[in-house]
Amino acid sequence: MVRVILLTLLLVSCSDMYRYPCQNPDNWDHKVCKKPYCSANGTCPEDLTPYEKNIAATNNKQPAISAAAKDCK
């Protein structure tokens, strides 16, 4: 019973936390997350989260199929 209560409390306290404000996609349009402000300390979104930035930029585009991918069977 104690384990269930402890597990419930741990799961309720979970939330998305970011080490730097510019890692949060909601802040990417703010002034502090744009160059030259963020480039001095290396906290620009493209420096911190390149994977998420690429997904956000290509969300509406169809992925290109390369010649190597066509040859795979």
N, C-alpha and C positions, 0 to 999 in steps of 0.2 A: 504494500500500500504506500509506504514511504517512497519507494522508487518511482511509482506512478506520479505522485505529487511532485517529486523533484524533477522528473523528466518533463512534466507539463510546464513547470516554472521555467525551465531552461529553454523550451521551445517557444514560449510566449515572449521571452526576452530577445529572441533573434531578430535582427534587422540588418538591412544593407548599410554597411559602414565603408567609408572611403578614407584612405590615408591622406589624400590631397583633394581639395575641392574640385579640381579640374578632371579628376577621374570620374566624377559623376556626370553622366550624359546630360542631366538637367542644367548643368552649369556651363556647358560648352559655348553658349552664346554670350556669357558675361564678359565684361571688359578684362577682368583679371585672368581669364583663360585664353586670351588672344595675344598674339605677339605685338609689341615687344615686351609686354608686362611679364608673361610667363616664361619667355626664353632665357631670362637672366638666371633663373634658378632651376630650369629644366622641368617645369611642371605643366608644360603645354599638353593638351589632350593627345596630340599625335606622339608625344614622347612617352606618355604614361599608358595609354590604352590604344595602341595601333589596331588591334583586332576589332574592338568595338567601333572605332572610327571607320574602318573599312566596311563593316557590315552596314552601318548607318548610311554611308555614301552609296553603296551598291544595292540597297534594299529593293529598289524598283527595277533594277536592270537584270536581264537574263544572263546567267554566266556563259562566257564564251567557251566553246569546246575546242580544245587544242588539237593539232594533228596527231600528237602522241596519244591523246585520249580516244580518238577515233580508231586507231590501230589496235587498241586493246580489245581482246575478246575473251 
